[in-house]
Amino acid sequence: MSEAIQHALVAENYQLTVDLLESHSMEMIMQGNVKTVNGWVQAIPAKWRFKNTRINLAFAWMHLLRGAYTEASPYLEQLHATLDDTQEGIQLREGPSSLWGEWLVMQSLVLYMQGKLAECEAMATQALGLTPRRDSRVRSLAYYVQASVCRITEDYPRAAELFQKSIQHARAAENIVAEMMSTTSLAEMALEHGQLHLAFEIASQAVDQTERSGVLPPISAVVYATLGDVYYQWYQIDEARHHLLRVLHLSTLGGSNTVTIFCRVLLSRLFQIEGDLDAATHEIQEAVDLVPVDAPEYIWQEAVVQQVRIHLARNQPAAAEMALQGQGFSFDTRSSILDLPSNHSVPASSRERIPYSLGMLYNSSLRILLYQTRARNDPTRLLSGIELANGLIARASKGKQLLVALEALLLRAQMYAALGDSHASQADYVTALEMGEPEGFISVFVELGKPIAEALAEMIKTSQPGTVQAGYIQCILAAFSRSYPPGDERPAPVPAARTKSMALIDPLTNRELAVLRLMAEGLKYKEIAARLFISENTVRFHVKAIYGKLTVNNRMQAVGRARQLLIL
């Protein structure tokens, strides 16, 4: 079909081109091939682009999925005019209509990106009321919009329920766009709440399912991105890089700016944690250059957070401050967590909480404050910084934004240390370790550099890690030894404790241990499945997780590594 459309364009047979696009472009767009379809659209004279209802529908979706909401508007307006003025439109309004429902869903997406959440939710609900129950494709998209609103307003149980509905309807309609976006949103919610294992399970199952299908549609980039983020949090850098490079390829192929931006931000963090500031700077600049002016707040916020980190790593505090000032922050007056910057729209239901990306912006302001304190050797402003951190930690904890709270705790611990309050500093480090240990967070500690490494090494020496296993601290220190910011001295190595499986950043689950033991006995997947009363696909899922945690590529290596770590 691609060749047929290309030949029709070369022949300047636009009637045939439009006919072919009407029949096939929606299917291609819903696979995420928006870049290809956009190229064809640009080659068609403007007068042919608004030829009929289905074409307007497809082209509007194409731009929405690219994140080009302004470019989608003419097609949405033309579609609305057709539905509003024609006999076809009048008939459609008199009863259930998939076309009207779909138009409402698209309009609700535009409202969502504009931050008009109440209007967005109302329109998505109206879309569900108009769309026939048999039309699972449109209903899956409407449920996705409703769930996204619940996620923003922090009604997480309702958001999870609606994302699941979206996935069920998407699978019934083979709507891979809605399925992937809803699956990714579930995984992202888990990740932001610090549930790395749940995020990994959701994302990796989606990836396995996609890869088993033999087709890798561009829209699958979204779930690979989340999986790459989980690996990054576990400091499994090679796995993270592998997934992010795949994301970059798929998102570029599909033309999704939003996914490409997120991928480049995370690649910048990856390069920075490895000490390659030039590559990290290049990636964040590429990301910022891609962000459209009318992009949703959270996209700008994630990019600015990484800009601040890069500027501070390059000893450019003025540039770091300027980046945050663009988001409404001021460093001339005392900051307060109770008074959010005026240009951030925080739902009334979230006044006692804080959204993830905004919370990370506040952490960035604490980073700048710490930098200024060290550079000027003047701790006087740290008291206001601690007050800011107190409110931030309280809000993040109430909203279960574990990543925000964890980073804020580590920043506050450094502030207490700078003020000479070693007891409060030690308490914050212990709390942060207790929060991070169950899910195996590593990179959030390493990102904050030398002071964290020194504090953790001292805790090991003085045997004061609280209830935290020494093995977890050793894993963090081992990551520091492999990755350290340029110009910093590495902390003195600490002798490794002889604890079973302590060298594993992410310990094996009981089920994975059972599978590993049967692998060591030489059983095949089918035999392991029968012994454990599970399916062969589930065995493959566990084996893949085992290989990832042990950083090996085959059965022999896995068994050998497990014996080396005294797991077997």
LUMDREN-301807 format. One record per residue (C-alpha): residue number from 1; x, y, z negated. Coordinates in steps of 0.001 Angstrom, whole numbers, plus 524288, in hexadecimal, padded with zeros to 5 digits. Layout:
REM residues N
[site NUM,[X,Y,Z]]
...
END
This chain:
REM residues 568
[site 1,[80000,80000,80000]]
[site 2,[80B23,80952,7FD09]]
[site 3,[8108A,80750,80AAD]]
[site 4,[8031E,80943,810C0]]
[site 5,[8014D,81644,809CB]]
[site 6,[80F0E,81A92,80D4E]]
[site 7,[80CDB,81799,81BC2]]
[site 8,[7FFDC,81EB3,81BA1]]
[site 9,[806BB,82AAE,8160C]]
[site 10,[81184,82A2F,82037]]
[site 11,[80723,82951,82AD3]]
[site 12,[80045,83501,82487]]
[site 13,[7F3DD,82CF0,82464]]
[site 14,[7EEA3,83348,81819]]
[site 15,[7E11B,82D55,81944]]
[site 16,[7E716,81FBD,8189B]]
[site 17,[7F038,82414,80DA9]]
[site 18,[7E4E6,82921,80588]]
[site 19,[7DCEA,81CD3,80830]]
[site 20,[7E833,81444,803AD]]
[site 21,[7EA92,81CA9,7F7B4]]
[site 22,[7DC29,81C5F,7F43F]]
[site 23,[7DC72,80D83,7F449]]
[site 24,[7E987,80B13,7EDBE]]
[site 25,[7EF36,816F8,7E6C9]]
[site 26,[7E78F,8152A,7DA1B]]
[site 27,[7ECC7,80757,7D880]]
[site 28,[7FAAE,80C22,7DAA4]]
[site 29,[7F8EE,817A2,7D169]]
[site 30,[7F37B,80ED8,7C6C1]]
[site 31,[7FFC4,8068E,7C80A]]
[site 32,[80796,812D9,7C535]]
[site 33,[80C95,8152F,7D319]]
[site 34,[808FB,8238C,7D255]]
[site 35,[815AF,8287A,7D83A]]
[site 36,[81392,820C3,7E4C2]]
[site 37,[80581,82532,7E642]]
[site 38,[80954,8333E,7E335]]
[site 39,[81331,832CF,7EE54]]
[site 40,[8086B,82EC8,7F7BE]]
[site 41,[7FF44,8394C,7F2AA]]
[site 42,[8097B,843CF,7F4CE]]
[site 43,[80AEC,83F4A,802E7]]
[site 44,[7FC63,8410E,805A9]]
[site 45,[7F796,84EAB,809D4]]
[site 46,[7EFE1,85531,7FEE7]]
[site 47,[7E2F7,8550E,80659]]
[site 48,[7E319,84623,80654]]
[site 49,[7E5D5,844AE,7F7CF]]
[site 50,[7D815,84805,7F33A]]
[site 51,[7D158,83FCB,7FD76]]
[site 52,[7C8EC,83758,7F4A3]]
[site 53,[7C58A,8341B,7E6A8]]
[site 54,[7CE02,827FB,7E52D]]
[site 55,[7DA00,82EF5,7EA77]]
[site 56,[7D836,83A2B,7E0CF]]
[site 57,[7D6A5,8304C,7D5E7]]
[site 58,[7E322,8290F,7D97D]]
[site 59,[7EB2C,83567,7DB74]]
[site 60,[7E67C,83B1D,7CE8A]]
[site 61,[7EADB,82EB3,7C773]]
[site 62,[7F7CF,82F23,7CE8E]]
[site 63,[7FB06,83C8C,7C8FB]]
[site 64,[7F5AA,83987,7BB6D]]
[site 65,[7FE55,82D85,7BA3E]]
[site 66,[809FF,83589,7BE9D]]
[site 67,[80712,83F48,7B3D5]]
[site 68,[80450,849D5,7BE01]]
[site 69,[7F76C,84E91,7B85B]]
[site 70,[7F768,85B78,7BF9C]]
[site 71,[7F8D4,85473,7CC9E]]
[site 72,[7ED92,84B73,7C91F]]
[site 73,[7E427,856DB,7C71F]]
[site 74,[7E0B8,85998,7D583]]
[site 75,[7DCF2,84B59,7D79D]]
[site 76,[7D4EA,84B09,7CB1C]]
[site 77,[7CE10,85799,7CF01]]
[site 78,[7CB36,85282,7DCA6]]
[site 79,[7C652,845BE,7D6E9]]
[site 80,[7BD70,84CF6,7CD89]]
[site 81,[7B81F,8556E,7D87F]]
[site 82,[7B51F,84945,7E076]]
[site 83,[7AE33,842AD,7D52E]]
[site 84,[7A704,84F17,7D153]]
[site 85,[7A245,8539F,7DEA8]]
[site 86,[7A048,847BC,7E74B]]
[site 87,[794CF,83E83,7E804]]
[site 88,[79E11,833AF,7E3F6]]
[site 89,[7A197,83B3B,7D7B0]]
[site 90,[7936F,83E28,7D43A]]
[site 91,[79002,82FBF,7D55E]]
[site 92,[79BAE,82BEA,7CD29]]
[site 93,[797BB,83508,7C223]]
[site 94,[78A62,82EC0,7C0E8]]
[site 95,[78FCB,821FF,7BB7D]]
[site 96,[79C45,81B1B,7B722]]
[site 97,[7A77B,81F44,7BFD3]]
[site 98,[7B576,81A5A,7BFF5]]
[site 99,[7B962,825EC,7C857]]
[site 100,[7B3FB,83018,7BEF7]]
[site 101,[7B9AA,82872,7B39A]]
[site 102,[7C704,82816,7B9EE]]
[site 103,[7C6C9,836A4,7BCB5]]
[site 104,[7C388,83919,7AE69]]
[site 105,[7CED5,8306E,7AA1C]]
[site 106,[7D84E,83803,7B29D]]
[site 107,[7D341,844F7,7AD84]]
[site 108,[7D491,83FEE,79F98]]
[site 109,[7E2D6,83C9E,7A24A]]
[site 110,[7E550,84A93,7A6AD]]
[site 111,[7DEBB,84FA1,79A4D]]
[site 112,[7E6E8,84659,79215]]
[site 113,[7F376,84BA1,797D4]]
[site 114,[7EEA0,85978,7953E]]
[site 115,[7ECA5,85608,786E1]]
[site 116,[7DDCF,857A9,78796]]
[site 117,[7DB38,84B49,77FF7]]
[site 118,[7CCE2,84D3C,77C3F]]
[site 119,[7C8F6,85029,78A5A]]
[site 120,[7D16B,844EC,78F13]]
[site 121,[7CB11,83AFB,785FA]]
[site 122,[7BD64,83FCD,78957]]
[site 123,[7BFFF,83E65,797DC]]
[site 124,[7C5DB,830BA,79669]]
[site 125,[7B9F2,82C9F,78E7D]]
[site 126,[7B11B,83223,7990A]]
[site 127,[7B8CF,82A6B,7A328]]
[site 128,[7B642,81DC8,79BC7]]
[site 129,[7A7CC,82102,79B37]]
[site 130,[7A714,8230B,7A9EF]]
[site 131,[7AFD0,817E1,7AE62]]
[site 132,[7A929,80ABC,7B0E3]]
[site 133,[7AD45,80038,7A74A]]
[site 134,[7B214,7F7AC,7B275]]
[site 135,[7BC19,801F5,7B683]]
[site 136,[7C749,7FDF3,7AD9C]]
[site 137,[7D147,8060A,7B512]]
[site 138,[7CB31,81338,7B1CF]]
[site 139,[7C741,80EF6,7A42D]]
[site 140,[7D533,80AC3,7A12B]]
[site 141,[7D9F6,8186F,7A4A9]]
[site 142,[7CF59,81F0B,79C8F]]
[site 143,[7D2C4,816BD,790A7]]
[site 144,[7E11D,81A46,792AC]]
[site 145,[7DDD6,828CE,7920D]]
[site 146,[7D572,8270F,785D8]]
[site 147,[7E03A,81F3C,77F4E]]
[site 148,[7EA67,82981,782B1]]
[site 149,[7E232,83401,77BF9]]
[site 150,[7E106,82B72,76FCB]]
[site 151,[7EFAF,8299D,76FE8]]
[site 152,[7F223,83844,7704E]]
[site 153,[7E85E,83AAB,76557]]
[site 154,[7EED6,82F96,75DB3]]
[site 155,[7E2F4,826BE,75CFC]]
[site 156,[7EBEA,81B33,75F4C]]
[site 157,[7E298,80FD6,75C72]]
[site 158,[7D8B8,81568,76625]]
[site 159,[7E38F,81827,76FF7]]
[site 160,[7E854,80A0C,76F3B]]
[site 161,[7DA61,804F1,770F6]]
[site 162,[7D820,80D6E,77D05]]
[site 163,[7E554,80A36,78315]]
[site 164,[7E1D5,7FBC5,781A7]]
[site 165,[7D4D0,7FE44,78877]]
[site 166,[7DC05,8053A,7935B]]
[site 167,[7E53C,7F9A6,794F2]]
[site 168,[7D9FD,7EFCF,79555]]
[site 169,[7D2A4,7F766,79FCC]]
[site 170,[7DF33,7FA17,7A74B]]
[site 171,[7E26B,7EBA8,7A809]]
[site 172,[7D4A3,7E890,7AC9F]]
[site 173,[7D617,7F2A8,7B77A]]
[site 174,[7E48E,7EFD1,7BA17]]
[site 175,[7E71C,7FE2F,7B733]]
[site 176,[7F579,7FD5D,7B3C7]]
[site 177,[7F6AA,80C0F,7B18A]]
[site 178,[7ECE4,80C37,7A649]]
[site 179,[7F23B,7FF65,7A0DF]]
[site 180,[80058,80401,7A0B8]]
[site 181,[7FD41,8118C,79B6A]]
[site 182,[7F4BB,80C1E,79074]]
[site 183,[7FE61,80152,78D15]]
[site 184,[80975,80B29,78CA5]]
[site 185,[8018B,81455,7840E]]
[site 186,[7FF38,8095C,77A3E]]
[site 187,[80DC4,80651,77A0E]]
[site 188,[81161,814B7,778A5]]
[site 189,[80805,81654,76D39]]
[site 190,[80E71,80AC0,76686]]
[site 191,[81C03,8103C,76927]]
[site 192,[818E0,81DCC,763D7]]
[site 193,[81357,81776,75795]]
[site 194,[81FE1,80FE5,755CC]]
[site 195,[81A4F,802A8,759C1]]
[site 196,[8257F,7FEF2,762C5]]
[site 197,[8226C,7F06F,762F4]]
[site 198,[8143D,7F2DC,766A3]]
[site 199,[81854,7FC92,7712C]]
[site 200,[82203,7F295,77659]]
[site 201,[817D0,7E7D0,7767E]]
[site 202,[80DDA,7F022,77DE2]]
[site 203,[8178F,7F57D,787D4]]
[site 204,[81F4F,7E8FD,78A22]]
[site 205,[81311,7E0DE,78C5D]]
[site 206,[80E9D,7EAC9,79690]]
[site 207,[81C02,7EA66,79D11]]
[site 208,[81C33,7DB82,79D0A]]
[site 209,[80EA8,7DB12,7A306]]
[site 210,[812A5,7E4C0,7AD98]]
[site 211,[81F30,7DDA0,7B0E5]]
[site 212,[81854,7D077,7B189]]
[site 213,[80ED9,7D625,7BB75]]
[site 214,[81A22,7D7D8,7C4F5]]
[site 215,[81646,7E606,7C7A6]]
[site 216,[81C53,7F1BA,7C0EE]]
[site 217,[8134B,7FD55,7C375]]
[site 218,[818D9,80AE6,7C0BA]]
[site 219,[80ECC,80D5A,7B601]]
[site 220,[81570,802B3,7ADE4]]
[site 221,[82026,80CC7,7AB39]]
[site 222,[81812,811BF,79FAA]]
[site 223,[818DF,80511,7980F]]
[site 224,[8274E,802EC,79B4E]]
[site 225,[829CE,8108A,795BE]]
[site 226,[823A2,80D0A,788AE]]
[site 227,[82B29,8004C,78814]]
[site 228,[837B6,807CA,78AD7]]
[site 229,[83484,810FA,77FA0]]
[site 230,[832A4,8058C,7762F]]
[site 231,[83FC1,7FFC9,77A16]]
[site 232,[845E0,80D2C,77820]]
[site 233,[8404F,80E2B,76A59]]
[site 234,[84655,800E4,76757]]
[site 235,[85339,805AE,76CF7]]
[site 236,[85317,7FB1A,77756]]
[site 237,[8592B,8049D,780D8]]
[site 238,[85B9B,7FB9A,78C66]]
[site 239,[84D96,7F6B8,78C39]]
[site 240,[8488C,804A6,78AFC]]
[site 241,[850D9,8091C,79671]]
[site 242,[84C5F,7FDA8,79ED6]]
[site 243,[83E10,800E3,79CAE]]
[site 244,[83FB7,80F94,79E4A]]
[site 245,[846D3,80E29,7AB3A]]
[site 246,[83B93,805C3,7AFF0]]
[site 247,[83234,81057,7AB53]]
[site 248,[839C8,81A95,7B2E4]]
[site 249,[83911,81282,7BF49]]
[site 250,[82A96,80F59,7BDF7]]
[site 251,[82657,81D06,7B9EB]]
[site 252,[82E0C,82342,7C4F0]]
[site 253,[82819,81995,7CE78]]
[site 254,[81A82,81C39,7C932]]
[site 255,[81C15,82AE7,7C827]]
[site 256,[817FA,82C02,7B9D4]]
[site 257,[81EC2,83808,7B44A]]
[site 258,[81A1B,835A3,7A667]]
[site 259,[8206D,82831,7A56F]]
[site 260,[82CDF,82CFB,7AC0C]]
[site 261,[82DE9,83840,7A257]]
[site 262,[82C2B,82F42,796A7]]
[site 263,[83625,825B3,79C47]]
[site 264,[8406B,83041,79E6F]]
[site 265,[83E67,835AA,790B1]]
[site 266,[840B6,82832,78B01]]
[site 267,[84C73,825DE,793E7]]
[site 268,[85205,832B3,78EE3]]
[site 269,[850A1,82DC6,780ED]]
[site 270,[856FC,820F6,784C1]]
[site 271,[862C1,827BF,78AEC]]
[site 272,[863ED,830D1,77F3F]]
[site 273,[8640C,825CB,77561]]
[site 274,[86EE7,81F8E,77D7E]]
[site 275,[876A2,82C47,77CE1]]
[site 276,[87558,83014,78B46]]
[site 277,[87094,83E16,789EE]]
[site 278,[8728F,8417E,79843]]
[site 279,[8696F,8368F,79CB0]]
[site 280,[85FDE,839D4,791C0]]
[site 281,[85F9F,84824,795E4]]
[site 282,[85D78,8446E,7A418]]
[site 283,[851F0,83BA6,7A0C3]]
[site 284,[84AEB,8457C,79824]]
[site 285,[84CA0,85013,7A259]]
[site 286,[846E3,846F3,7ACA7]]
[site 287,[83B5E,84496,7A396]]
[site 288,[838FA,85305,7A0DB]]
[site 289,[839C2,85655,7AF56]]
[site 290,[82EB9,84CAB,7B1DF]]
[site 291,[82555,8520A,7A797]]
[site 292,[81ABD,85A19,7AE50]]
[site 293,[816DE,86712,7A839]]
[site 294,[8091F,86225,7A52E]]
[site 295,[80DDE,8555A,79F32]]
[site 296,[8074F,850B4,79294]]
[site 297,[80DB1,85541,785F5]]
[site 298,[812EA,847F1,78212]]
[site 299,[81B24,846DF,78E86]]
[site 300,[821C2,853EF,78BE6]]
[site 301,[82380,85090,77D98]]
[site 302,[82A89,843AA,78017]]
[site 303,[833B4,84A45,789C3]]
[site 304,[8369F,855B0,78095]]
[site 305,[839AD,84C89,7752D]]
[site 306,[8447F,8465A,77D30]]
[site 307,[8492E,85388,78243]]
[site 308,[84B4F,857CD,77431]]
[site 309,[85322,84B8C,77132]]
[site 310,[85BDA,84D98,77D0B]]
[site 311,[85E1E,85C0F,77A48]]
[site 312,[86207,85948,76C39]]
[site 313,[86B01,84E2B,77073]]
[site 314,[8719D,857F0,779A3]]
[site 315,[872A6,86225,76ED4]]
[site 316,[868CC,86B1D,77562]]
[site 317,[85FBD,86EE6,76A0B]]
[site 318,[85AA7,87B20,770E4]]
[site 319,[855FA,872F3,77C6C]]
[site 320,[84FB0,86935,77302]]
[site 321,[84865,8743E,76C3A]]
[site 322,[843FD,879DC,77930]]
[site 323,[83E79,86CA7,77D56]]
[site 324,[83635,86BFA,770FF]]
[site 325,[8323D,87A38,771E1]]
[site 326,[82C09,876D7,77EE6]]
[site 327,[82333,86DC1,77728]]
[site 328,[81EFD,8785D,76D9B]]
[site 329,[82934,87681,762F1]]
[site 330,[82FFB,881EF,75C72]]
[site 331,[83CF3,881F2,7554A]]
[site 332,[83BCB,88FF2,75091]]
[site 333,[8320E,88D09,745D3]]
[site 334,[82FE0,88207,73C4D]]
[site 335,[8297C,8767A,74330]]
[site 336,[81DE2,86FA4,73D08]]
[site 337,[817FF,86293,74079]]
[site 338,[80AD9,8681D,73C65]]
[site 339,[80AF0,87236,74743]]
[site 340,[80C4F,86B4D,7543A]]
[site 341,[8112F,8732F,75FDC]]
[site 342,[805DB,87A5B,7662B]]
[site 343,[80790,8743F,77393]]
[site 344,[8056C,86653,76EA7]]
[site 345,[7F791,86124,76EC8]]
[site 346,[7F5C2,85820,7632B]]
[site 347,[7E829,85231,76182]]
[site 348,[7E0E5,8561C,7552A]]
[site 349,[7E061,847BF,7513E]]
[site 350,[7EF54,8477C,75118]]
[site 351,[7F21F,85346,74875]]
[site 352,[7F764,84A8F,73DB4]]
[site 353,[7FF4C,84293,7476C]]
[site 354,[80863,845EF,75297]]
[site 355,[80931,84065,76076]]
[site 356,[8155C,83896,763C3]]
[site 357,[81B7D,841A9,76DCF]]
[site 358,[818E0,84DE1,765A8]]
[site 359,[81E97,84719,759C0]]
[site 360,[82B06,84455,76156]]
[site 361,[82BA6,852D6,76502]]
[site 362,[82B65,85650,75694]]
[site 363,[83639,84C8A,75422]]
[site 364,[83DDA,853AA,75EB2]]
[site 365,[83C70,86053,756FA]]
[site 366,[84207,85936,74B1B]]
[site 367,[84D71,854A0,75369]]
[site 368,[85056,862B1,7572C]]
[site 369,[84F6C,86705,748FD]]
[site 370,[85930,85C93,744DC]]
[site 371,[86253,86066,74FE3]]
[site 372,[861D0,86EBF,74BD0]]
[site 373,[86442,86B31,73D9C]]
[site 374,[8707E,86386,740F0]]
[site 375,[87577,86D7B,74AB9]]
[site 376,[873D0,878FC,74159]]
[site 377,[87697,8716B,734DF]]
[site 378,[86A6C,877E7,72F7A]]
[site 379,[86056,86ED9,7292E]]
[site 380,[8570D,879B6,724DD]]
[site 381,[84CDE,876E7,72F4A]]
[site 382,[84C79,8686D,72C27]]
[site 383,[8420D,86A38,721BE]]
[site 384,[83854,86ED4,72C09]]
[site 385,[83CEA,8639D,734A4]]
[site 386,[83A07,859E6,729D1]]
[site 387,[82C9A,85FE4,727F0]]
[site 388,[82A30,85E63,73685]]
[site 389,[82EF4,85048,73602]]
[site 390,[82626,84D6E,72A4C]]
[site 391,[819FE,8519C,73188]]
[site 392,[81E4B,84AD5,73DFB]]
[site 393,[820C5,83DEA,7371B]]
[site 394,[813A0,83ECB,73023]]
[site 395,[80C42,84173,73CBB]]
[site 396,[8139B,8373F,74498]]
[site 397,[81178,82D0D,739FD]]
[site 398,[802F3,83001,7393C]]
[site 399,[801DC,82E88,74801]]
[site 400,[80A7D,82250,747AA]]
[site 401,[81451,828B8,750DA]]
[site 402,[81F93,820AD,74B7F]]
[site 403,[829D2,82555,75524]]
[site 404,[82747,83392,751C2]]
[site 405,[82793,830C8,74325]]
[site 406,[833D5,8285C,74437]]
[site 407,[83BA9,832B8,74B67]]
[site 408,[836D8,83D73,74238]]
[site 409,[83B17,8356D,7366E]]
[site 410,[848C8,833D4,73BE4]]
[site 411,[84993,84267,73EB2]]
[site 412,[844B3,845DE,7310F]]
[site 413,[84E99,83C7D,72B0E]]
[site 414,[85970,84436,731B0]]
[site 415,[853C2,85108,72CBD]]
[site 416,[8539C,84C10,71EBF]]
[site 417,[861AC,84784,72059]]
[site 418,[865AC,85507,7254C]]
[site 419,[85F66,85AFD,71927]]
[site 420,[866D9,85194,71067]]
[site 421,[85ADB,849CE,70C3E]]
[site 422,[86071,83C34,70E5E]]
[site 423,[8557F,8358C,706CB]]
[site 424,[84AB6,83AF9,70FB1]]
[site 425,[8530B,8385C,71BB0]]
[site 426,[8553D,82A3E,717A2]]
[site 427,[846AB,82872,7151A]]
[site 428,[84362,82D36,722D8]]
[site 429,[84D44,82419,72908]]
[site 430,[847B6,81889,72186]]
[site 431,[839C5,81C37,72572]]
[site 432,[83DCF,81D8F,733B2]]
[site 433,[84472,81045,7336C]]
[site 434,[83892,80A02,72D09]]
[site 435,[82FFB,80FDB,737AE]]
[site 436,[838FC,80BBA,742BB]]
[site 437,[83CC4,7FE0B,73E7A]]
[site 438,[83010,7F667,740EF]]
[site 439,[82FE3,7F9FD,74F5B]]
[site 440,[83E9C,7FAE7,75154]]
[site 441,[8405A,80957,754B6]]
[site 442,[84E8D,80C2F,7580E]]
[site 443,[8500C,81753,761C8]]
[site 444,[84909,821A2,75995]]
[site 445,[8541B,82052,74FA6]]
[site 446,[85F02,82042,759C6]]
[site 447,[859A5,82C3D,760DB]]
[site 448,[85BC5,834A2,754C4]]
[site 449,[86A52,8321A,754AB]]
[site 450,[875A4,831C6,74B3E]]
[site 451,[86EF9,83636,73E8A]]
[site 452,[86573,82AD4,73F62]]
[site 453,[87054,82104,741BD]]
[site 454,[87823,8262D,7363F]]
[site 455,[86C64,825F3,72D35]]
[site 456,[868CC,817FA,730E4]]
[site 457,[876D8,81353,72F97]]
[site 458,[8774F,81956,72201]]
[site 459,[86AA7,8126B,71E4F]]
[site 460,[870A7,8056B,7220F]]
[site 461,[87CFD,8082C,71A3B]]
[site 462,[87582,80C20,70E16]]
[site 463,[86B3B,80179,70FBB]]
[site 464,[85FF4,80B1F,70F48]]
[site 465,[85752,807A8,71AE9]]
[site 466,[84B0E,8062E,712A6]]
[site 467,[842A1,7FAD7,7173D]]
[site 468,[84897,7FB3D,724EB]]
[site 469,[85051,7EF7B,72971]]
[site 470,[85EC8,7F27A,72B28]]
[site 471,[85E13,7EBB8,73854]]
[site 472,[8551F,7F635,73DD2]]
[site 473,[85E8E,800FE,739EA]]
[site 474,[869A7,7F923,73FE3]]
[site 475,[86234,7F88A,74CB4]]
[site 476,[860C6,8074D,74CD2]]
[site 477,[86F29,80948,749B6]]
[site 478,[872CB,7FF84,7544B]]
[site 479,[86B11,807B7,75DEC]]
[site 480,[87299,813C3,75968]]
[site 481,[87F50,80C9B,75C1F]]
[site 482,[87AFA,80A15,76A2D]]
[site 483,[87533,8176F,76CA7]]
[site 484,[879C2,82425,766E1]]
[site 485,[87835,8325A,76ADD]]
[site 486,[883EE,83868,771EF]]
[site 487,[88DAB,83EE0,768BE]]
[site 488,[888CB,83802,75C79]]
[site 489,[89148,82E9C,754F1]]
[site 490,[88C00,820FB,75352]]
[site 491,[888AB,81CE4,7456F]]
[site 492,[89196,8130C,73F06]]
[site 493,[88D01,8052D,741F3]]
[site 494,[885F2,7FE40,736FC]]
[site 495,[88868,7EF9D,73509]]
[site 496,[87D1C,7E7AA,73A1B]]
[site 497,[8750D,7E058,73015]]
[site 498,[872FF,7D1D5,73211]]
[site 499,[86446,7D220,732F3]]
[site 500,[85CED,7C926,73C22]]
[site 501,[8589A,7D008,7489C]]
[site 502,[85CDB,7DD3C,742F2]]
[site 503,[863C1,7E0D1,74FAE]]
[site 504,[856DE,7E0AA,756CF]]
[site 505,[85103,7EE33,75855]]
[site 506,[843D6,7E7E2,75ADC]]
[site 507,[84295,7DAFD,7533B]]
[site 508,[83C03,7CF2C,75963]]
[site 509,[82E02,7CC88,75564]]
[site 510,[82A28,7BF71,74F7E]]
[site 511,[82422,7BB39,75C65]]
[site 512,[83062,7BF1B,763E6]]
[site 513,[838B6,7B76E,75A45]]
[site 514,[83019,7AB84,75C7C]]
[site 515,[8319F,7ACC9,76B33]]
[site 516,[8405B,7AEC3,769CE]]
[site 517,[841D2,7A26A,76187]]
[site 518,[83AA8,79A5D,76BBF]]
[site 519,[84307,7A075,7766E]]
[site 520,[84F08,79C26,76ECA]]
[site 521,[84984,78E4D,76EE9]]
[site 522,[84952,78EFB,77DC1]]
[site 523,[83A8A,78F1D,77F83]]
[site 524,[834E7,794F9,78BFA]]
[site 525,[82AC1,79FD9,78C10]]
[site 526,[81FA3,79632,78E2E]]
[site 527,[82436,78DCE,782CF]]
[site 528,[825E5,7999B,779DC]]
[site 529,[8182C,79E21,77D67]]
[site 530,[81286,790DA,77A00]]
[site 531,[81A07,7900B,76D33]]
[site 532,[8159D,79D9D,768C1]]
[site 533,[807D7,79CFA,76EAF]]
[site 534,[809F9,7A912,77715]]
[site 535,[80A24,7AB87,785BF]]
[site 536,[8165F,7AAF5,78E3F]]
[site 537,[814B8,7B97B,79144]]
[site 538,[814F4,7BC61,782BA]]
[site 539,[8216D,7B468,78185]]
[site 540,[8277D,7BC65,78C88]]
[site 541,[82365,7C8E0,78592]]
[site 542,[82A16,7C473,778F8]]
[site 543,[83652,7C003,78034]]
[site 544,[8378B,7CD3D,786D1]]
[site 545,[83660,7D3EE,77994]]
[site 546,[840A9,7CAC3,773D7]]
[site 547,[84A27,7CDBB,77EF1]]
[site 548,[84806,7DC52,77D0B]]
[site 549,[84A2A,7DBF7,76E5E]]
[site 550,[8563C,7D354,76F6B]]
[site 551,[85B30,7DAFF,77B66]]
[site 552,[85D3A,7CE9F,7836E]]
[site 553,[858FD,7C9EC,790E1]]
[site 554,[85691,7BB4D,78FAD]]
[site 555,[8536B,7B00A,78681]]
[site 556,[8617C,7ABF4,783F8]]
[site 557,[8658D,7B9C1,7806C]]
[site 558,[85991,7BB50,777A6]]
[site 559,[85C76,7AEED,76FE8]]
[site 560,[86ADD,7B272,76EC1]]
[site 561,[867F9,7C042,76A3A]]
[site 562,[85DE7,7BB72,76065]]
[site 563,[867B9,7B1F3,75A7A]]
[site 564,[871F3,7BCA9,759E3]]
[site 565,[86860,7C4FB,75207]]
[site 566,[864C5,7B961,74953]]
[site 567,[856B0,7B9A7,74E2A]]
[site 568,[85792,7AB49,75236]]
END
